[in-house]
Amino acid sequence: MSEESRKTWEKAETTPYGAYPELVTYTLGQMSGANNSNLPEGDIYEDNAYTRYLRKMLNIQNDNVYMESDDRYSEFVNVIVKDQTLPDVMVVSDRETLKELVENDLIEDLTDAFEKCTSPRIKEMYESYGGELLEAGKFDGKLMAVPETVIDHGPNLLWLRKDWMDELGLKEPETLEDAYEIIEAFVKNRMGTEEGEEPVGLACDTNLVGTTSSSYSVDTIFDSFHASPQRWICKDGEIMYGSLTEETKNALSGLHDLYKRGILDKNFALRAPNNIRDLVVEGRCGAFFGLWWTPNNPLMDSMEKDKTADWEPYYLQKPSGENVYASLRNNKYVVVRKGYEHPEIVMKIISVLFDYTRYEAEDAEEVNGYFALNVDPTARPLVINVDYNEATYQVTENIRAALKGTCEEKELTAIEKSYYQACRNYLQKENHTVEDWAAYKSRLSAVGLLVDKKYTPSIHPYLDDTDGVLPQSLKQLEKDSFIKIIMGEEPVSYFDTFVEQWYLQGGRELTEQIRRSNLGE
């Protein structure tokens, strides 16, 4: 190897943006999204705007040796971890799996790679969350995984078919009870229902409580009772499981009342998430809770199928839980297989995709154009996002400023510029696309609603629950018990039996373990 070649390799292996002198290939475990992640026709997971730009800038190429849908990805990761057949690079979706990888010495130490191959701006983004986020990827002081930045997605919004409301002469809701009456009217008037079909009502996933990236939960209803199920909380100075409180019991009683009134979907217990999505897209359901990005998925498909479907978001209930603990357990983490020659490659990918293309590049139009096209994040080789804390709200404020003319388009970042152009297209009402509609509805209607309502993310203390894994048996006990109470198969008083069984079947030991880990008991 010549001296010049050696220096080129050294620069590539020790800097964020240095290109490798020869093509470097890495095998990848890819999480795939619905509808081919909304990629433009002709683009695939190994050849799209992201991978082409990474190849152009860094001379790297992913080889997707594993592919699994986002709803089955965690299950797939568990299998390859047990079999110890890891690809060079993959994302894991929970800290228990990460811990298993570390304990079995299956992944690389990324401490040096982070230090040398991470751009200053990416490091600044991590710092905006305080030290705890990056610490979640460390074991014995070594960075064994790169965490996704936990960007606040805001509270669940209630998405309603505004065109149905107008047809029935209904006013927009100001409270949850107003919303229930609207949904009740949808059901009584059989909106979206063909002959022989049952009206749907409020769509609801059987998990009841959502993750940071899911729709169709009823978190908002629990919030209205100051209940925090499926989360660890501090009550009367002690850590306890939020599903066991009197507030949760009251919320289940409230959900049972909604079920009796026909407001909550009568068949919710039989529906899988994809089935619920189909109900929305096909125009059979006119009400569900979802996050601000809901126009991208599933409402963009709803609009494509029926141009008259007018969905509007409503923010009717502040999230509860001043005493709720935050957990990094279900965060995403990027890991590199032990023995892979170029572990620094993940930090270079993160620096290029989440810093350079957004803030510096003048040749990344195709990459940044994916935002306005609503290409799903699963199209990226690394299915994570890295950005500043509260970035979502700042992007919307900057887009608004550009639309009002109080700042110039050239002052916007690449991601802001892409959304600004889409929103402008929509507002001009000429030749706008469904993607323009989704960009406007998500960034200006939904996030704009939160900005106007002065929503601010709550700051929760982090809980060390690494050694307090909730076993599947307790999860199933809770799920079955809650569904039975909601559907009236058991009386609300059965909740007390559930609590007793939860403690008897391992919950007491689990709670004591969590308390010891966090309170030094």
C-alpha positions in Angstrom: 0.0 0.0 0.0 1.4 3.4 -1.0 1.8 6.2 1.5 -0.9 8.2 -0.3 -3.3 5.2 -0.2 -2.6 4.6 3.5 -3.3 8.3 4.3 -6.6 8.1 2.4 -7.7 5.0 4.4 -6.6 6.6 7.6 -8.6 9.8 6.8 -11.7 7.7 5.9 -11.5 5.7 9.2 -11.0 8.7 11.5 -13.2 11.5 10.1 -16.9 12.0 9.6 -16.8 12.7 5.8 -13.6 11.1 4.5 -14.4 8.8 1.6 -12.9 5.2 1.5 -10.5 4.7 -1.4 -12.2 1.5 -2.3 -15.9 0.5 -2.1 -16.8 -0.7 1.4 -19.8 -3.0 1.7 -21.6 -3.7 4.9 -24.3 -6.3 5.4 -27.5 -4.8 6.9 -30.6 -6.0 8.8 -33.2 -3.7 7.2 -36.6 -2.8 8.7 -39.0 -2.4 5.8 -42.0 -0.2 5.8 -45.5 -0.5 4.3 -45.9 0.3 0.6 -42.2 0.0 0.0 -41.7 2.8 2.5 -43.4 5.2 0.0 -40.2 5.2 -2.1 -40.5 6.7 -5.6 -41.1 4.2 -8.4 -37.8 2.4 -9.3 -36.1 3.0 -5.9 -35.4 0.1 -3.6 -33.8 -0.3 -0.2 -30.3 -0.9 -1.6 -30.6 1.8 -4.3 -32.4 5.0 -3.3 -31.5 8.6 -2.7 -30.0 7.8 0.7 -27.8 4.9 -0.4 -26.8 6.7 -3.6 -25.7 9.8 -1.7 -23.8 7.7 0.8 -22.0 5.8 -2.0 -21.2 9.1 -3.7 -19.8 10.8 -0.6 -18.3 7.9 1.4 -18.0 5.1 -1.2 -20.1 2.7 0.9 -22.9 0.3 0.0 -25.4 -1.6 2.0 -26.1 -5.3 1.3 -29.5 -6.1 2.9 -29.0 -9.7 4.0 -32.1 -9.5 6.2 -35.4 -7.7 5.6 -38.4 -7.7 7.9 -41.5 -5.5 8.2 -41.5 -2.9 10.9 -44.3 -4.7 12.9 -42.3 -8.0 13.0 -38.7 -6.6 13.1 -38.2 -7.0 16.9 -39.2 -10.6 16.7 -36.8 -11.2 13.8 -33.9 -9.5 15.7 -34.5 -11.8 18.7 -34.1 -14.8 16.4 -30.8 -13.7 14.9 -29.4 -12.6 18.3 -30.2 -16.1 19.7 -28.6 -17.7 16.6 -25.7 -15.3 16.8 -26.0 -14.7 13.0 -25.8 -10.9 13.0 -25.3 -8.7 10.0 -22.5 -6.1 10.1 -24.9 -3.3 11.0 -28.5 -3.3 12.4 -30.9 -1.4 14.6 -32.2 -3.0 17.8 -35.5 -1.8 19.3 -35.1 -2.4 23.0 -32.4 -2.2 25.6 -32.9 -5.9 26.8 -31.8 -7.1 23.4 -28.9 -4.6 23.5 -27.9 -5.9 26.9 -27.9 -9.5 25.6 -25.7 -8.5 22.7 -23.2 -6.9 25.1 -23.2 -9.8 27.6 -22.5 -12.3 24.7 -19.7 -10.1 23.3 -21.4 -9.9 19.9 -21.0 -6.2 19.1 -18.2 -3.6 18.7 -17.2 -0.9 21.1 -18.1 2.4 19.3 -16.4 4.8 21.7 -13.5 5.6 19.5 -15.7 5.7 16.3 -18.1 8.2 18.0 -15.2 10.4 19.1 -13.4 10.5 15.7 -16.1 10.0 13.1 -19.1 12.0 14.5 -19.5 15.5 13.2 -19.5 18.3 15.8 -23.2 19.1 15.1 -24.3 15.5 15.7 -22.5 15.6 19.0 -24.3 18.9 19.8 -27.6 17.3 19.0 -27.0 14.5 21.5 -25.9 17.1 24.1 -29.2 18.9 23.7 -30.9 15.9 25.5 -28.5 16.0 28.5 -26.0 13.2 29.2 -28.6 10.4 29.9 -29.4 9.7 26.3 -25.9 8.8 25.2 -25.3 7.0 28.5 -28.1 4.6 27.5 -25.8 3.1 24.9 -22.9 2.7 27.3 -21.9 -0.4 29.3 -18.9 -0.1 31.8 -18.1 3.3 30.3 -17.9 2.0 26.7 -20.3 3.2 24.0 -21.7 -0.2 22.7 -24.6 1.3 20.7 -25.7 4.6 19.3 -29.2 5.6 20.6 -31.8 7.3 18.5 -32.4 10.8 19.8 -35.8 10.7 21.6 -37.4 13.5 19.7 -40.7 14.5 21.4 -43.6 13.5 19.2 -46.1 15.4 21.3 -49.4 14.2 22.6 -51.9 12.1 20.7 -54.3 14.2 18.7 -57.9 13.1 17.8 -58.2 12.9 14.0 -61.8 13.3 12.8 -63.5 13.3 9.4 -64.4 17.0 9.2 -66.5 16.4 6.0 -68.7 14.0 8.0 -69.1 16.6 10.7 -70.1 19.2 8.2 -72.5 16.8 6.5 -74.2 16.2 9.9 -74.1 19.9 10.9 -71.8 19.3 13.9 -69.6 21.9 15.6 -65.9 21.3 16.1 -65.1 19.7 19.5 -63.6 21.7 22.3 -63.6 18.9 24.9 -63.3 15.2 24.8 -67.0 14.9 25.7 -67.8 17.0 22.6 -65.7 14.6 20.6 -67.5 11.5 22.0 -70.9 13.1 21.0 -69.5 13.6 17.4 -68.3 10.0 17.2 -71.7 8.8 18.6 -73.4 10.8 15.8 -71.1 9.2 13.2 -72.1 5.7 14.5 -75.9 6.5 14.7 -75.9 7.9 11.2 -73.8 5.0 9.9 -71.2 7.2 8.3 -68.9 5.3 6.0 -71.0 2.1 6.5 -72.4 0.0 3.7 -75.5 -2.2 4.0 -74.8 -5.2 6.2 -71.7 -3.6 7.9 -71.4 -2.4 11.5 -70.4 1.2 12.1 -66.9 1.4 13.5 -66.8 4.3 16.0 -63.5 5.2 17.6 -60.7 2.9 16.3 -58.7 1.3 19.1 -55.7 -1.0 19.1 -55.9 -3.9 21.6 -52.6 -2.7 23.2 -54.6 0.4 24.4 -51.5 2.3 25.2 -49.2 3.4 22.3 -45.5 3.6 21.8 -43.6 6.7 20.7 -44.6 6.0 17.1 -48.0 4.4 17.0 -51.6 5.3 16.2 -54.9 4.0 17.3 -54.2 4.0 21.1 -56.4 5.5 23.7 -53.7 7.2 25.8 -55.6 10.4 25.7 -58.6 8.8 27.4 -56.4 7.4 30.2 -54.8 10.9 30.5 -58.3 12.4 31.1 -58.5 10.2 34.2 -54.9 11.1 35.2 -53.9 7.5 34.6 -50.6 6.3 33.3 -50.9 2.5 32.5 -47.9 0.5 31.2 -45.5 3.1 32.7 -43.6 3.2 36.0 -44.7 6.1 38.2 -43.9 7.7 41.5 -46.9 7.6 43.9 -46.8 8.6 47.5 -43.0 8.7 47.3 -42.7 5.1 46.0 -42.1 3.6 42.5 -45.1 1.6 41.3 -46.5 0.3 38.1 -49.0 2.7 36.6 -51.5 0.1 35.5 -52.4 -0.8 39.1 -53.7 2.6 40.3 -57.2 3.7 41.2 -56.9 6.2 38.3 -56.4 3.4 35.8 -59.4 1.5 37.3 -61.5 4.7 36.8 -60.3 5.0 33.2 -61.3 1.4 32.4 -64.7 2.2 33.8 -64.9 5.2 31.5 -63.8 3.1 28.5 -66.4 0.6 29.3 -69.1 3.3 29.2 -67.8 4.4 25.8 -68.0 0.8 24.6 -71.6 0.5 25.8 -72.5 3.8 24.1 -71.1 2.4 20.8 -68.5 5.2 20.7 -65.5 2.8 21.1 -65.4 0.3 18.2 -67.5 -2.7 19.2 -65.0 -5.0 17.4 -61.8 -3.5 18.6 -60.7 -6.7 20.4 -60.7 -8.6 17.0 -58.7 -6.1 15.0 -55.0 -6.1 14.1 -53.2 -2.8 13.5 -53.2 -3.4 9.7 -56.9 -4.1 9.8 -57.6 -0.8 11.6 -55.4 1.0 9.0 -57.6 -0.5 6.3 -60.8 0.8 7.9 -59.3 4.3 7.9 -58.0 4.2 4.3 -61.3 2.6 3.0 -63.4 5.3 4.6 -65.2 3.1 7.1 -63.7 4.9 10.2 -63.9 8.6 10.9 -62.2 8.9 14.3 -58.9 7.7 15.9 -56.1 9.0 18.0 -52.7 9.5 16.3 -49.5 11.6 16.4 -48.8 14.7 14.4 -47.3 12.7 11.5 -50.5 10.7 11.0 -51.2 12.5 7.6 -48.1 10.6 6.2 -49.5 7.3 7.3 -52.3 6.3 7.0 -54.2 9.5 5.9 -52.2 10.1 2.7 -53.6 6.8 1.4 -57.1 7.8 2.7 -56.9 11.0 0.7 -55.7 9.2 -2.5 -58.7 6.9 -2.3 -61.2 9.6 -1.5 -60.3 13.2 -2.3 -63.4 14.4 -0.3 -62.0 12.8 3.0 -61.2 15.9 5.0 -59.3 14.9 8.2 -58.7 17.5 10.9 -56.7 17.1 14.1 -57.9 18.2 17.6 -55.8 18.6 20.8 -58.3 18.0 23.6 -56.4 16.6 26.5 -53.0 17.4 27.9 -50.9 14.3 28.7 -51.0 13.4 32.3 -48.1 12.1 34.3 -46.0 14.7 36.1 -44.9 11.7 38.2 -44.3 9.4 35.3 -40.8 8.1 34.7 -39.1 8.1 31.3 -37.5 5.0 30.1 -35.0 4.4 27.3 -35.9 0.7 27.2 -37.9 0.9 24.0 -35.6 3.3 22.3 -33.8 2.3 19.0 -30.1 1.6 19.1 -27.6 1.1 16.2 -25.1 -1.7 16.7 -22.1 -3.1 14.8 -21.2 -6.8 14.7 -18.1 -7.7 16.7 -15.2 -8.2 14.2 -16.6 -6.0 11.4 -13.6 -4.1 9.9 -15.2 -0.7 9.8 -17.3 0.0 12.9 -16.9 3.7 12.3 -19.2 3.4 9.3 -22.3 3.9 11.4 -21.1 7.3 12.7 -20.2 8.4 9.2 -23.7 7.4 7.9 -25.3 9.3 10.8 -23.2 12.4 10.2 -23.9 12.5 6.5 -27.7 11.8 6.7 -28.6 13.9 9.7 -26.0 16.7 9.5 -24.3 17.2 6.2 -27.3 16.7 3.8 -29.6 18.8 6.0 -27.2 21.7 6.8 -24.3 21.9 4.4 -24.7 20.0 1.2 -25.6 21.8 -2.0 -26.1 18.6 -4.0 -28.6 16.7 -1.8 -31.8 17.8 -3.4 -32.9 14.2 -4.1 -32.3 13.2 -0.4 -34.1 16.2 1.0 -36.9 15.8 -1.6 -37.9 12.6 0.2 -39.3 14.7 3.0 -42.0 16.4 0.8 -42.7 13.0 -0.8 -43.3 11.6 2.7 -40.9 8.7 2.1 -41.0 6.7 5.3 -37.9 6.7 7.6 -37.7 2.9 7.0 -36.2 3.7 3.6 -33.0 4.8 5.3 -30.2 2.2 5.9 -30.3 3.2 9.6 -34.0 3.4 10.7 -33.5 6.1 13.3 -33.6 9.9 13.4 -31.0 12.2 15.0 -32.0 15.8 15.6 -32.1 18.5 18.3 -34.5 18.3 21.2 -37.8 20.0 20.3 -36.8 20.1 16.6 -40.3 19.2 15.4 -41.8 22.5 16.8 -38.9 24.6 15.6 -39.2 23.3 12.0 -42.9 24.3 12.0 -42.3 27.8 13.4 -39.6 28.4 10.7 -41.9 27.2 7.9 -44.6 29.6 9.2 -42.1 32.4 9.2 -41.1 31.8 5.6 -44.7 31.6 4.5 -45.5 34.9 6.2 -42.4 36.4 4.6 -40.7 37.2 8.0 -37.7 35.0 7.0 -36.3 34.1 3.6 -36.4 30.7 2.1 -32.6 30.6 1.8 -32.4 30.9 5.7 -34.2 27.5 6.1 -32.5 24.2 6.6 -32.8 21.6 3.9 -35.6 19.7 5.7 -37.5 23.0 6.4 -37.1 24.1 2.8 -38.5 20.8 1.5 -41.6 21.1 3.7 -42.0 24.8 3.1 -42.1 24.2 -0.7 -44.7 21.4 -0.2 -46.9 23.6 2.1 -46.7 26.5 -0.3 -47.7 24.2 -3.2 -50.7 23.1 -1.2 -51.8 26.6 -0.2 -51.6 27.8 -3.8 -54.3 25.2 -4.7 -52.9 24.5 -8.1 -51.5 21.1 -9.1 -50.7 20.2 -5.5 -50.1 16.5 -4.8 -51.3 14.3 -2.0 -47.8 14.5 -0.6 -48.2 18.4 -0.4 -51.4 17.9 1.5 -49.7 15.5 4.0 -46.9 17.9 4.5 -49.3 20.8 5.2 -51.6 18.7 7.4 -48.8 17.3 9.5 -46.4 20.2 9.8 -48.8 23.2 9.8 -52.2 21.8 10.9 -51.1 19.3 13.5 -47.8 20.6 14.8 -49.1 24.1 14.3 -52.0 23.3 16.6 -49.6 22.2 19.3 -47.5 25.3 18.9 -50.6 27.6 19.1 -51.8 25.7 22.2 -48.3 26.3 23.7 -47.7 22.6 24.2 -44.3 22.0 25.9 -42.9 18.5 26.4 -42.8 17.3 30.0 -39.4 16.6 31.5 -39.5 13.2 33.2 -36.7 11.7 35.3 -35.2 8.6 33.7 -35.8 5.2 35.4 -33.2 2.5 35.4 -35.4 -0.4 34.5 -32.9 -2.5 32.6 -33.1 -5.3 35.2 -36.9 -5.0 35.6 -38.2 -6.6 32.4 -42.0 -7.0 32.4 -42.5 -10.7 31.5 -44.9 -11.6 28.7 -47.1 -13.4 31.2 -47.8 -10.2 33.1 -48.3 -8.2 29.9 -50.8 -10.8 28.7 -52.6 -10.8 32.1 -53.0 -7.0 31.9 -54.1 -7.0 28.3 -56.7 -9.7 28.8 -58.0 -8.2 32.0 -58.3 -4.7 30.6 -60.1 -5.9 27.4 -62.6 -8.0 29.5 -63.4 -5.0 31.7 -63.9 -2.6 28.7 -66.1 -5.1 26.9 -68.2 -5.9 30.1 -67.2 -9.5 30.2 -66.0 -8.8 33.7 -67.2 -6.0 36.1 -65.0 -3.0 36.9 -64.5 -4.6 40.3 -62.5 -7.4 38.6 -59.7 -4.8 38.4 -58.9 -5.5 42.0 -58.5 -9.2 41.2 -56.2 -8.3 38.3 -54.0 -6.2 40.7 -53.8 -9.1 43.2 -52.9 -11.6 40.4 -50.3 -9.2 39.0 -48.4 -9.1 42.3 -48.7 -12.8 42.9 -47.4 -13.8 39.4 -44.1 -12.0 39.8 -45.1 -8.3 39.9 -44.1 -7.9 43.5 -40.5 -9.1 42.9 -40.3 -7.0 39.8 -41.4 -3.9 41.6 -38.9 -4.5 44.4 -36.1 -5.0 41.9 -37.0 -1.6 40.2 -37.1 0.1 43.5 -33.7 -1.3 44.6 -32.1 -0.2 41.3 -33.4 3.3 41.6 -33.7 4.1 45.3 -30.8 2.1 46.6 -33.2 -0.1 48.7 
